[in-house]
């Protein structure tokens, strides 16, 4: 081993041997004992061994780190080749399988860089295709505006085969989008034609389905979602049904007008005023295509004319019949029995107009209905009185809930003492509600068993109303208990 003596340049290059000789000379001059000399030589030898050992350990650690780096690089290379699906990648063949570790690392680096670049380009292709797929799928499902960000690309499979699968799927979706757009435009055209015949506002009708369907929006921006197609189909169906009903209604009115004209010898000049009504008296649904032919105002005009002519014929009989009908409706209303007054009036009108019943028979029948209605109302009176008390108690219960939630209820404000008294009375009344309900249920069931029908209050089964109230009341009580427990937990936590 050769070393330089930094303190004495005249010595020049030295070796371990020359240094040991110099040390011996110093010891001879000092007079060190052989035992001390052996001890110091052993110490020097041990220090040299320690230096060599540290250098070996550092070299081994560096080699291990390089091996890990090489292993990671090879694994990454294999992963990239697998993900890209390109087993014949030229860069892999050029990577050295032998040589020093640094040589192998230097050989693998260009291949990795090339694969990373290829992966980045492939990811971009996947992202572009998947974004288009996501966009069209969103348009189909109607959730295009809800999607956030680009779709996540599965980087474990970036093969051309997988990319081709996505591209095929995209082409299928693009074709489906085109078909849907064609269907939407077809529906929109049908709605336009039907609205014209029915005298309806096309713009408000079509934008009610979806705002993008009006004529001002470009074709590609129109909604093609499942919901839009469904609502368009429903709109077309509803308009077709409306058209059928209006044609039927108009033809009925035309027939009545013709019969009344013939009966009353109406002059031809007056009849011509309603040629636009009678001209479709025997037309089919598809034959009626003139804009405005089935407009509501046209039908209303015909109805008014039929009504005017009918009044000339039997105005007095209608007056008496409707007077009894009003009385009947009042009885039913007071007894909370739901009826269809319009249907009843239409029935009376139909009986009078057709002439199939004598006026006296019609009035006698209505008097009989009034008598039965009064008997029915009388049988319901006890239950109805209890229902009224129960509902009144429910109103007080609702007021009491609002009052209890008011944090300022104990403030010395104007009227506070009156509210306090009302709250005391309300609490007493609310405590009686369960008993009221139980009694009402028992009475109602007895009434239903006696008559074999459901007791309905304004068209709703009373027992169902009571069951619903009991359920809601139970839910409110559970909620109050839960809030009370939470409040106690919070108080306890703050206390401790």
Secondary structure, 3 states (H helix, E strand, C coil): CEEECCCCHHHCEEEHHHHHHHHHHHHHHHCCCHHHHHHHHHHHHHHHHHHHHHHHHHHHHHHHHHHHHHHHHHHHHHHHHHHHCCCCCHHHHCCCCCCCHHHHHHHHHHHHHHHHHHHHHHHHHHHHHHHHHHHHHHHHHCCHHHCCCCCCCCCCCCCHHHHHHHHHHHHHHHHHHHHHHHHHHHHHHHHHHHHHHHCCCHHHHHHHHCHHHCCCCCHHHCCCCHHHHHHHHHHHHHHHHHHHHHHHHHHHHHHHHHHHHHHHCCCHHHHHCCHHHHCCCCCCCCCCCCCCCCCHHHHHHHHHHHHHHHHHHHHHHHHHHHHHHHHHHHHHHHCCCCCCHHHHHHHHHHHHHHCCCCHHHHHHHHHHHHHHHHHHHHHHHHHHHHHHHHHHHHHHHHHHHHHHHCCCCCCCCCCHHHHHHHHHHHHHHHHCHHHHHHHHHHHHHHHHHHHCCCCEECCEEHHHHHHHHHHHHHHHHHHHHHHHHHHHHHHHHHHC
